[in-house]
Amino acid sequence: MSKLGILAEFWEFLKYRKKYWLAPIIIMLVLLSALIILSEGSALAPFVYALF
């Protein structure tokens, strides 16, 4: 199963179950995890760790 297939299935779940409030939560979790992964070992690390 491809990543786009998972996204499409998740979107169908949100539409069918009328749980649109889950979308912003998932998007923010993905963006925050991407920020942590990409800034690991860089000059941004002290600023990311200050958030927690």
PDB file with one MODEL, atoms N, CA, C and O in Angstrom:
MODEL        1
ATOM      1  N   MET A   1       0.837  -1.171   0.000  1.00  0.00           N
ATOM      2  CA  MET A   1       0.000   0.000   0.000  1.00  0.00           C
ATOM      3  C   MET A   1       0.891   1.246   0.000  1.00  0.00           C
ATOM      4  O   MET A   1       1.818   1.363   0.801  1.00  0.00           O
ATOM      5  N   SER A   2       0.602   2.135  -0.877  1.00  0.00           N
ATOM      6  CA  SER A   2       1.419   3.342  -0.996  1.00  0.00           C
ATOM      7  C   SER A   2       0.992   4.379   0.035  1.00  0.00           C
ATOM      8  O   SER A   2      -0.065   4.270   0.656  1.00  0.00           O
ATOM      9  N   LYS A   3       1.846   5.390   0.198  1.00  0.00           N
ATOM     10  CA  LYS A   3       1.539   6.461   1.151  1.00  0.00           C
ATOM     11  C   LYS A   3       0.319   7.254   0.705  1.00  0.00           C
ATOM     12  O   LYS A   3      -0.481   7.685   1.535  1.00  0.00           O
ATOM     13  N   LEU A   4       0.174   7.447  -0.594  1.00  0.00           N
ATOM     14  CA  LEU A   4      -0.993   8.177  -1.081  1.00  0.00           C
ATOM     15  C   LEU A   4      -2.268   7.388  -0.836  1.00  0.00           C
ATOM     16  O   LEU A   4      -3.328   7.968  -0.600  1.00  0.00           O
ATOM     17  N   GLY A   5      -2.165   6.065  -0.893  1.00  0.00           N
ATOM     18  CA  GLY A   5      -3.318   5.223  -0.613  1.00  0.00           C
ATOM     19  C   GLY A   5      -3.761   5.344   0.832  1.00  0.00           C
ATOM     20  O   GLY A   5      -4.956   5.345   1.129  1.00  0.00           O
ATOM     21  N   ILE A   6      -2.796   5.446   1.723  1.00  0.00           N
ATOM     22  CA  ILE A   6      -3.120   5.613   3.141  1.00  0.00           C
ATOM     23  C   ILE A   6      -3.786   6.964   3.372  1.00  0.00           C
ATOM     24  O   ILE A   6      -4.758   7.065   4.121  1.00  0.00           O
ATOM     25  N   LEU A   7      -3.258   8.004   2.725  1.00  0.00           N
ATOM     26  CA  LEU A   7      -3.861   9.337   2.862  1.00  0.00           C
ATOM     27  C   LEU A   7      -5.280   9.369   2.307  1.00  0.00           C
ATOM     28  O   LEU A   7      -6.177   9.962   2.906  1.00  0.00           O
ATOM     29  N   ALA A   8      -5.474   8.729   1.165  1.00  0.00           N
ATOM     30  CA  ALA A   8      -6.810   8.691   0.569  1.00  0.00           C
ATOM     31  C   ALA A   8      -7.779   7.925   1.467  1.00  0.00           C
ATOM     32  O   ALA A   8      -8.925   8.339   1.642  1.00  0.00           O
ATOM     33  N   GLU A   9      -7.326   6.820   2.031  1.00  0.00           N
ATOM     34  CA  GLU A   9      -8.178   6.045   2.930  1.00  0.00           C
ATOM     35  C   GLU A   9      -8.513   6.840   4.194  1.00  0.00           C
ATOM     36  O   GLU A   9      -9.642   6.791   4.682  1.00  0.00           O
ATOM     37  N   PHE A  10      -7.527   7.569   4.718  1.00  0.00           N
ATOM     38  CA  PHE A  10      -7.769   8.400   5.896  1.00  0.00           C
ATOM     39  C   PHE A  10      -8.779   9.499   5.581  1.00  0.00           C
ATOM     40  O   PHE A  10      -9.665   9.777   6.389  1.00  0.00           O
ATOM     41  N   TRP A  11      -8.653  10.122   4.420  1.00  0.00           N
ATOM     42  CA  TRP A  11      -9.586  11.171   4.023  1.00  0.00           C
ATOM     43  C   TRP A  11     -10.999  10.616   3.870  1.00  0.00           C
ATOM     44  O   TRP A  11     -11.968  11.259   4.275  1.00  0.00           O
ATOM     45  N   GLU A  12     -11.119   9.419   3.284  1.00  0.00           N
ATOM     46  CA  GLU A  12     -12.429   8.787   3.156  1.00  0.00           C
ATOM     47  C   GLU A  12     -13.031   8.495   4.533  1.00  0.00           C
ATOM     48  O   GLU A  12     -14.233   8.662   4.738  1.00  0.00           O
ATOM     49  N   PHE A  13     -12.188   8.058   5.475  1.00  0.00           N
ATOM     50  CA  PHE A  13     -12.653   7.828   6.846  1.00  0.00           C
ATOM     51  C   PHE A  13     -13.190   9.110   7.453  1.00  0.00           C
ATOM     52  O   PHE A  13     -14.252   9.111   8.074  1.00  0.00           O
ATOM     53  N   LEU A  14     -12.444  10.222   7.272  1.00  0.00           N
ATOM     54  CA  LEU A  14     -12.890  11.499   7.827  1.00  0.00           C
ATOM     55  C   LEU A  14     -14.224  11.939   7.217  1.00  0.00           C
ATOM     56  O   LEU A  14     -15.099  12.441   7.923  1.00  0.00           O
ATOM     57  N   LYS A  15     -14.371  11.751   5.920  1.00  0.00           N
ATOM     58  CA  LYS A  15     -15.608  12.153   5.257  1.00  0.00           C
ATOM     59  C   LYS A  15     -16.777  11.268   5.685  1.00  0.00           C
ATOM     60  O   LYS A  15     -17.870  11.768   5.950  1.00  0.00           O
ATOM     61  N   TYR A  16     -16.552   9.973   5.751  1.00  0.00           N
ATOM     62  CA  TYR A  16     -17.635   9.036   6.060  1.00  0.00           C
ATOM     63  C   TYR A  16     -18.094   9.163   7.511  1.00  0.00           C
ATOM     64  O   TYR A  16     -19.292   9.124   7.792  1.00  0.00           O
ATOM     65  N   ARG A  17     -17.154   9.315   8.418  1.00  0.00           N
ATOM     66  CA  ARG A  17     -17.480   9.386   9.848  1.00  0.00           C
ATOM     67  C   ARG A  17     -17.741  10.810  10.331  1.00  0.00           C
ATOM     68  O   ARG A  17     -18.086  11.010  11.495  1.00  0.00           O
ATOM     69  N   LYS A  18     -17.581  11.804   9.450  1.00  0.00           N
ATOM     70  CA  LYS A  18     -17.789  13.216   9.786  1.00  0.00           C
ATOM     71  C   LYS A  18     -16.901  13.646  10.946  1.00  0.00           C
ATOM     72  O   LYS A  18     -17.361  14.319  11.869  1.00  0.00           O
ATOM     73  N   LYS A  19     -15.650  13.262  10.900  1.00  0.00           N
ATOM     74  CA  LYS A  19     -14.692  13.607  11.949  1.00  0.00           C
ATOM     75  C   LYS A  19     -13.629  14.553  11.386  1.00  0.00           C
ATOM     76  O   LYS A  19     -12.433  14.264  11.429  1.00  0.00           O
ATOM     77  N   TYR A  20     -14.086  15.673  10.864  1.00  0.00           N
ATOM     78  CA  TYR A  20     -13.176  16.639  10.267  1.00  0.00           C
ATOM     79  C   TYR A  20     -12.257  17.290  11.297  1.00  0.00           C
ATOM     80  O   TYR A  20     -11.200  17.808  10.938  1.00  0.00           O
ATOM     81  N   TRP A  21     -12.645  17.269  12.566  1.00  0.00           N
ATOM     82  CA  TRP A  21     -11.836  17.875  13.609  1.00  0.00           C
ATOM     83  C   TRP A  21     -10.535  17.108  13.817  1.00  0.00           C
ATOM     84  O   TRP A  21      -9.613  17.643  14.432  1.00  0.00           O
ATOM     85  N   LEU A  22     -10.428  15.882  13.331  1.00  0.00           N
ATOM     86  CA  LEU A  22      -9.194  15.109  13.463  1.00  0.00           C
ATOM     87  C   LEU A  22      -8.113  15.578  12.488  1.00  0.00           C
ATOM     88  O   LEU A  22      -6.926  15.411  12.765  1.00  0.00           O
ATOM     89  N   ALA A  23      -8.497  16.152  11.372  1.00  0.00           N
ATOM     90  CA  ALA A  23      -7.534  16.553  10.343  1.00  0.00           C
ATOM     91  C   ALA A  23      -6.503  17.563  10.858  1.00  0.00           C
ATOM     92  O   ALA A  23      -5.311  17.344  10.641  1.00  0.00           O
ATOM     93  N   PRO A  24      -6.886  18.644  11.520  1.00  0.00           N
ATOM     94  CA  PRO A  24      -5.861  19.579  12.003  1.00  0.00           C
ATOM     95  C   PRO A  24      -4.921  18.963  13.036  1.00  0.00           C
ATOM     96  O   PRO A  24      -3.735  19.293  13.078  1.00  0.00           O
ATOM     97  N   ILE A  25      -5.444  18.081  13.854  1.00  0.00           N
ATOM     98  CA  ILE A  25      -4.598  17.423  14.857  1.00  0.00           C
ATOM     99  C   ILE A  25      -3.539  16.570  14.179  1.00  0.00           C
ATOM    100  O   ILE A  25      -2.363  16.632  14.539  1.00  0.00           O
ATOM    101  N   ILE A  26      -3.944  15.782  13.211  1.00  0.00           N
ATOM    102  CA  ILE A  26      -3.010  14.909  12.494  1.00  0.00           C
ATOM    103  C   ILE A  26      -1.992  15.739  11.721  1.00  0.00           C
ATOM    104  O   ILE A  26      -0.805  15.416  11.716  1.00  0.00           O
ATOM    105  N   ILE A  27      -2.446  16.799  11.074  1.00  0.00           N
ATOM    106  CA  ILE A  27      -1.536  17.654  10.298  1.00  0.00           C
ATOM    107  C   ILE A  27      -0.492  18.284  11.204  1.00  0.00           C
ATOM    108  O   ILE A  27       0.689  18.317  10.858  1.00  0.00           O
ATOM    109  N   MET A  28      -0.916  18.787  12.364  1.00  0.00           N
ATOM    110  CA  MET A  28       0.037  19.405  13.291  1.00  0.00           C
ATOM    111  C   MET A  28       1.021  18.381  13.850  1.00  0.00           C
ATOM    112  O   MET A  28       2.199  18.695  14.020  1.00  0.00           O
ATOM    113  N   LEU A  29       0.570  17.181  14.135  1.00  0.00           N
ATOM    114  CA  LEU A  29       1.478  16.135  14.618  1.00  0.00           C
ATOM    115  C   LEU A  29       2.512  15.770  13.565  1.00  0.00           C
ATOM    116  O   LEU A  29       3.684  15.570  13.885  1.00  0.00           O
ATOM    117  N   VAL A  30       2.086  15.681  12.317  1.00  0.00           N
ATOM    118  CA  VAL A  30       3.015  15.355  11.230  1.00  0.00           C
ATOM    119  C   VAL A  30       4.022  16.486  11.038  1.00  0.00           C
ATOM    120  O   VAL A  30       5.214  16.225  10.877  1.00  0.00           O
ATOM    121  N   LEU A  31       3.566  17.728  11.050  1.00  0.00           N
ATOM    122  CA  LEU A  31       4.479  18.857  10.877  1.00  0.00           C
ATOM    123  C   LEU A  31       5.470  18.970  12.031  1.00  0.00           C
ATOM    124  O   LEU A  31       6.651  19.241  11.810  1.00  0.00           O
ATOM    125  N   LEU A  32       5.002  18.767  13.244  1.00  0.00           N
ATOM    126  CA  LEU A  32       5.887  18.830  14.395  1.00  0.00           C
ATOM    127  C   LEU A  32       6.923  17.712  14.370  1.00  0.00           C
ATOM    128  O   LEU A  32       8.092  17.939  14.681  1.00  0.00           O
ATOM    129  N   SER A  33       6.503  16.518  14.004  1.00  0.00           N
ATOM    130  CA  SER A  33       7.463  15.414  13.914  1.00  0.00           C
ATOM    131  C   SER A  33       8.466  15.644  12.788  1.00  0.00           C
ATOM    132  O   SER A  33       9.640  15.304  12.933  1.00  0.00           O
ATOM    133  N   ALA A  34       8.021  16.217  11.667  1.00  0.00           N
ATOM    134  CA  ALA A  34       8.949  16.527  10.581  1.00  0.00           C
ATOM    135  C   ALA A  34       9.956  17.582  11.010  1.00  0.00           C
ATOM    136  O   ALA A  34      11.133  17.495  10.658  1.00  0.00           O
ATOM    137  N   LEU A  35       9.509  18.577  11.765  1.00  0.00           N
ATOM    138  CA  LEU A  35      10.411  19.610  12.272  1.00  0.00           C
ATOM    139  C   LEU A  35      11.461  19.006  13.191  1.00  0.00           C
ATOM    140  O   LEU A  35      12.639  19.352  13.096  1.00  0.00           O
ATOM    141  N   ILE A  36      11.057  18.122  14.064  1.00  0.00           N
ATOM    142  CA  ILE A  36      12.000  17.491  14.985  1.00  0.00           C
ATOM    143  C   ILE A  36      12.994  16.615  14.237  1.00  0.00           C
ATOM    144  O   ILE A  36      14.187  16.633  14.541  1.00  0.00           O
ATOM    145  N   ILE A  37      12.517  15.853  13.268  1.00  0.00           N
ATOM    146  CA  ILE A  37      13.404  14.962  12.507  1.00  0.00           C
ATOM    147  C   ILE A  37      14.383  15.763  11.652  1.00  0.00           C
ATOM    148  O   ILE A  37      15.571  15.444  11.609  1.00  0.00           O
ATOM    149  N   LEU A  38      13.897  16.793  10.975  1.00  0.00           N
ATOM    150  CA  LEU A  38      14.756  17.564  10.078  1.00  0.00           C
ATOM    151  C   LEU A  38      15.744  18.458  10.812  1.00  0.00           C
ATOM    152  O   LEU A  38      16.820  18.752  10.290  1.00  0.00           O
ATOM    153  N   SER A  39      15.390  18.893  12.015  1.00  0.00           N
ATOM    154  CA  SER A  39      16.288  19.792  12.728  1.00  0.00           C
ATOM    155  C   SER A  39      17.230  19.051  13.673  1.00  0.00           C
ATOM    156  O   SER A  39      17.984  19.681  14.415  1.00  0.00           O
ATOM    157  N   GLU A  40      17.193  17.763  13.652  1.00  0.00           N
ATOM    158  CA  GLU A  40      18.062  16.981  14.525  1.00  0.00           C
ATOM    159  C   GLU A  40      19.528  17.198  14.145  1.00  0.00           C
ATOM    160  O   GLU A  40      19.925  16.955  13.005  1.00  0.00           O
ATOM    161  N   GLY A  41      20.308  17.647  15.091  1.00  0.00           N
ATOM    162  CA  GLY A  41      21.732  17.850  14.846  1.00  0.00           C
ATOM    163  C   GLY A  41      22.059  19.134  14.101  1.00  0.00           C
ATOM    164  O   GLY A  41      23.179  19.299  13.617  1.00  0.00           O
ATOM    165  N   SER A  42      21.119  20.026  14.006  1.00  0.00           N
ATOM    166  CA  SER A  42      21.393  21.273  13.297  1.00  0.00           C
ATOM    167  C   SER A  42      21.414  22.441  14.283  1.00  0.00           C
ATOM    168  O   SER A  42      21.317  22.250  15.495  1.00  0.00           O
ATOM    169  N   ALA A  43      21.540  23.631  13.749  1.00  0.00           N
ATOM    170  CA  ALA A  43      21.573  24.827  14.590  1.00  0.00           C
ATOM    171  C   ALA A  43      20.202  25.147  15.171  1.00  0.00           C
ATOM    172  O   ALA A  43      20.099  25.943  16.104  1.00  0.00           O
ATOM    173  N   LEU A  44      19.155  24.543  14.637  1.00  0.00           N
ATOM    174  CA  LEU A  44      17.811  24.790  15.149  1.00  0.00           C
ATOM    175  C   LEU A  44      17.475  23.956  16.381  1.00  0.00           C
ATOM    176  O   LEU A  44      16.460  24.200  17.034  1.00  0.00           O
ATOM    177  N   ALA A  45      18.302  22.993  16.700  1.00  0.00           N
ATOM    178  CA  ALA A  45      18.006  22.073  17.790  1.00  0.00           C
ATOM    179  C   ALA A  45      17.722  22.781  19.130  1.00  0.00           C
ATOM    180  O   ALA A  45      16.752  22.426  19.799  1.00  0.00           O
ATOM    181  N   PRO A  46      18.527  23.759  19.539  1.00  0.00           N
ATOM    182  CA  PRO A  46      18.208  24.405  20.827  1.00  0.00           C
ATOM    183  C   PRO A  46      16.852  25.095  20.850  1.00  0.00           C
ATOM    184  O   PRO A  46      16.213  25.166  21.900  1.00  0.00           O
ATOM    185  N   PHE A  47      16.404  25.604  19.706  1.00  0.00           N
ATOM    186  CA  PHE A  47      15.120  26.277  19.655  1.00  0.00           C
ATOM    187  C   PHE A  47      13.973  25.275  19.687  1.00  0.00           C
ATOM    188  O   PHE A  47      12.932  25.542  20.287  1.00  0.00           O
ATOM    189  N   VAL A  48      14.156  24.127  19.048  1.00  0.00           N
ATOM    190  CA  VAL A  48      13.119  23.091  19.066  1.00  0.00           C
ATOM    191  C   VAL A  48      13.000  22.527  20.457  1.00  0.00           C
ATOM    192  O   VAL A  48      11.884  22.320  20.933  1.00  0.00           O
ATOM    193  N   TYR A  49      14.095  22.271  21.126  1.00  0.00           N
ATOM    194  CA  TYR A  49      14.046  21.701  22.467  1.00  0.00           C
ATOM    195  C   TYR A  49      13.481  22.701  23.470  1.00  0.00           C
ATOM    196  O   TYR A  49      12.949  22.302  24.506  1.00  0.00           O
ATOM    197  N   ALA A  50      13.587  23.971  23.179  1.00  0.00           N
ATOM    198  CA  ALA A  50      13.019  24.979  24.077  1.00  0.00           C
ATOM    199  C   ALA A  50      11.489  24.952  24.051  1.00  0.00           C
ATOM    200  O   ALA A  50      10.840  25.405  24.994  1.00  0.00           O
ATOM    201  N   LEU A  51      10.924  24.426  22.980  1.00  0.00           N
ATOM    202  CA  LEU A  51       9.477  24.320  22.899  1.00  0.00           C
ATOM    203  C   LEU A  51       8.916  23.308  23.881  1.00  0.00           C
ATOM    204  O   LEU A  51       7.760  23.409  24.293  1.00  0.00           O
ATOM    205  N   PHE A  52       9.720  22.347  24.250  1.00  0.00           N
ATOM    206  CA  PHE A  52       9.245  21.296  25.137  1.00  0.00           C
ATOM    207  C   PHE A  52       9.784  21.525  26.526  1.00  0.00           C
ATOM    208  O   PHE A  52       9.500  20.745  27.435  1.00  0.00           O
TER     209      PHE A  52
ENDMDL
END
